[in-house]
Amino acid sequence: MVQVKKDDYWLTVDLLFDLQIGKDNSDVDYTFNNSRIINVNGEIGNNFSFSTTYAESQGRFAEYVNSFVTNNAANVRPQNSEGLVPGRGKTKGFKEDSHDYPVAEGYLAYTPNKYMQFQFGNGKNFIGDGYRSFILSDVSSPTTYLKMKLDIWKIQYTNIWMWNTEPSLSSVSDPNEHARKYVAAHYLSVNVTDKLNLGFFETAISAGENGIDAGFLNPLIFYGSLEFNRGEDSGNAIIGLTGKYKLNNNVSLYSQLVIDEFSVGNFSDMSDWKHKFAYQLGVKYFDAFKVDNLFLQLEYNRARPYTFAHKSPILNYGNYSQPLGHLWGANFWEAIAIARYKKDRWSGSAKIIVGKKGFDLEDQAISYGGDIYQSYNDRLSDTGIELAQGNAANIFIADVQANYLINPSTNTNLFAGLSYRNFSSDSDLTSYPSGSNVWFSVGVRADLFNWYFDF
């Protein structure tokens, strides 16, 4: 919309839209999303760049999404609000059954040389090669972060510090303020050979009225030792490994392993509740079957009960009442198949998800390990822990999308989408209604972020 370009700086300002209308097979009259977006990008000299996005939105979604938004559970709903839009944030009511949710994101980046970049902003980050990630995903609401990235030789080293918010909990010093938590993460990625890449991840979660511990700002220290020496149960530490192997120029394998806790003394009994870990296995196929721009992907994810949770919910691996890892939290297995194809300005995708997850019962008196916002002190038992225990639900999701690219510079598309979701749990859940949902929608949107409704 506006472009300024000089020798030592440039600036663009765009007015963008996400306008959707649709219908599902519920009693909802129709579904819609109406986002008006201001997007500003620029660069000053050779070292500074910036971007900011503000979206004012109203929407009404498929029945199962609306049920999630209006969930009244005390450990989910933001205080002093009328709900939580997944991946966006708190909402207030709009008309009778719709939601109004503003979102602001932005960052300032400094690149002192070709090896390093610093970025400070409010937004999302993603670490991993899969559709999902246990290491760090972009499913929760935007959060304040500081990121440092180093690319040198065969090494990429990333530090991320996050100032997160838990709106369902009150600050100790001010009951009108949401509780804050602090996450510090390291990720070291090494190209061992031209085909093999290995990575190591560690993160520490802390909370308190005094802000982030200055020790966590050290970009080289091992967080586990620092967290241990700060005090008993003063924080939560998680470690992880990643791997990627290129079979050839078209096929690559990838994996993740995240360990929240492991009982070495009871290694022989894998039903011990302290065996809290998650892993991912996947394969990508580019230009599949020698068809240009045909992409295929298969992925399997599995997370043990109580992984990413803590006895103090503020210390879980989450942000704004949603996980920082996998969208489903823990206590589940999931298989995903994805196909994408692009031809000129046309593109299409298809996705199938099959899985099983163990939920808590409606009264939430006992934690079965699937809700990371439940204290693991309320666990079912110490042993005999099984995957998908509790209120087991079978989940099937199929989604197809067709797109026509209108403006490549803003990634604005005309689109049409059709999704089918079948959710069947042993006992009824208010926020996750059982049954089948068919949802069709069309519109025009600027694809600026990933938005996940596959839960």
Secondary structure as the mmCIF struct_conf table of DSSP 4:
data_model
#
loop_
_struct_conf.conf_type_id
_struct_conf.id
_struct_conf.beg_label_comp_id
_struct_conf.beg_label_asym_id
_struct_conf.beg_label_seq_id
_struct_conf.end_label_comp_id
_struct_conf.end_label_asym_id
_struct_conf.end_label_seq_id
STRN STRN1 VAL A 2 LYS A 5
BEND BEND1 ASP A 7 ASP A 8
STRN STRN2 TYR A 9 ASP A 24
BEND BEND2 ASN A 25 ASP A 27
BEND BEND3 ASP A 29 ASP A 29
STRN STRN3 THR A 31 ILE A 44
TURN_TY1_P TURN_TY1_P1 GLY A 45 ASN A 47
STRN STRN4 PHE A 48 ARG A 60
HELX_RH_AL_P HELX_RH_AL_P1 GLU A 63 VAL A 69
TURN_TY1_P TURN_TY1_P2 THR A 70 THR A 70
TURN_TY1_P TURN_TY1_P3 ALA A 74 VAL A 76
BEND BEND4 ARG A 77 ARG A 77
HELX_LH_PP_P HELX_LH_PP_P1 PRO A 78 PRO A 78
TURN_TY1_P TURN_TY1_P4 GLN A 79 ASN A 80
BEND BEND5 SER A 81 GLU A 82
STRN STRN5 LEU A 84 VAL A 85
TURN_TY1_P TURN_TY1_P5 PRO A 86 ARG A 88
STRN STRN6 GLY A 89 LYS A 90
STRN STRN7 LYS A 92 PHE A 94
TURN_TY1_P TURN_TY1_P6 LYS A 95 ASP A 97
STRN STRN8 SER A 98 ASP A 100
STRN STRN9 VAL A 103 TYR A 110
BEND BEND6 ASN A 113 TYR A 115
STRN STRN10 MET A 116 GLY A 123
STRN STRN11 ILE A 127 ILE A 127
BEND BEND7 GLY A 128 ARG A 132
BEND BEND8 PHE A 134 ILE A 135
STRN STRN12 LEU A 136 LEU A 136
BEND BEND9 ASP A 138 ASP A 138
BEND BEND10 SER A 140 SER A 140
STRN STRN13 THR A 143 ILE A 152
TURN_TY1_P TURN_TY1_P7 TRP A 153 LYS A 154
STRN STRN14 ILE A 155 SER A 170
BEND BEND11 VAL A 172 SER A 173
TURN_TY1_P TURN_TY1_P8 PRO A 175 ASN A 176
BEND BEND12 GLU A 177 GLU A 177
STRN STRN15 HIS A 178 ASN A 191
BEND BEND13 THR A 193 LYS A 195
STRN STRN16 LEU A 196 ALA A 207
TURN_TY1_P TURN_TY1_P9 GLU A 209 ASN A 210
BEND BEND14 ILE A 212 ILE A 212
HELX_RH_3T_P HELX_RH_3T_P1 ALA A 214 LEU A 217
BEND BEND15 PRO A 219 ILE A 221
HELX_RH_AL_P HELX_RH_AL_P2 TYR A 223 ARG A 230
TURN_TY1_P TURN_TY1_P10 GLU A 232 ASP A 233
BEND BEND16 SER A 234 SER A 234
STRN STRN17 GLY A 235 LYS A 246
BEND BEND17 LEU A 247 ASN A 250
STRN STRN18 VAL A 251 GLU A 261
HELX_RH_3T_P HELX_RH_3T_P2 VAL A 264 ASN A 266
TURN_TY1_P TURN_TY1_P11 PHE A 267 SER A 268
TURN_TY1_P TURN_TY1_P12 MET A 270 SER A 271
TURN_TY1_P TURN_TY1_P13 TRP A 273 LYS A 274
STRN STRN19 LYS A 276 TYR A 285
TURN_TY1_P TURN_TY1_P14 PHE A 286 ASP A 287
HELX_RH_3T_P HELX_RH_3T_P3 ALA A 288 LYS A 290
TURN_TY1_P TURN_TY1_P15 ASP A 292 ASN A 293
STRN STRN20 LEU A 294 ALA A 303
TURN_TY1_P TURN_TY1_P16 PRO A 305 PHE A 308
BEND BEND18 LYS A 311 SER A 312
HELX_RH_3T_P HELX_RH_3T_P4 PRO A 313 LEU A 315
BEND BEND19 ASN A 316 TYR A 317
STRN STRN21 GLY A 318 ASN A 319
TURN_TY1_P TURN_TY1_P17 TYR A 320 SER A 321
STRN STRN22 GLN A 322 PRO A 323
BEND BEND20 LEU A 324 GLY A 325
TURN_TY1_P TURN_TY1_P18 LEU A 327 TRP A 328
BEND BEND21 ALA A 330 ASN A 331
STRN STRN23 PHE A 332 LYS A 343
TURN_TY1_P TURN_TY1_P19 ASP A 344 ARG A 345
STRN STRN24 TRP A 346 PHE A 359
HELX_LH_PP_P HELX_LH_PP_P2 ASP A 360 LEU A 361
TURN_TY1_P TURN_TY1_P20 GLU A 362 ASP A 363
BEND BEND22 ILE A 366 ILE A 366
STRN STRN25 SER A 367 SER A 367
BEND BEND23 GLY A 369 GLY A 369
TURN_TY1_P TURN_TY1_P21 ILE A 372 TYR A 373
BEND BEND24 GLN A 374 GLN A 374
HELX_RH_3T_P HELX_RH_3T_P5 TYR A 376 ASP A 378
STRN STRN26 ARG A 379 ARG A 379
BEND BEND25 LEU A 380 LEU A 380
BEND BEND26 ASP A 382 THR A 383
TURN_TY1_P TURN_TY1_P22 LEU A 387 ALA A 388
BEND BEND27 GLY A 390 GLY A 390
STRN STRN27 ASN A 391 ASN A 407
TURN_TY1_P TURN_TY1_P23 PRO A 408 ASN A 411
STRN STRN28 THR A 412 SER A 425
BEND BEND28 ASP A 426 SER A 427
BEND BEND29 THR A 430 TYR A 432
STRN STRN29 GLY A 435 ALA A 446
BEND BEND30 PHE A 449 PHE A 449
#
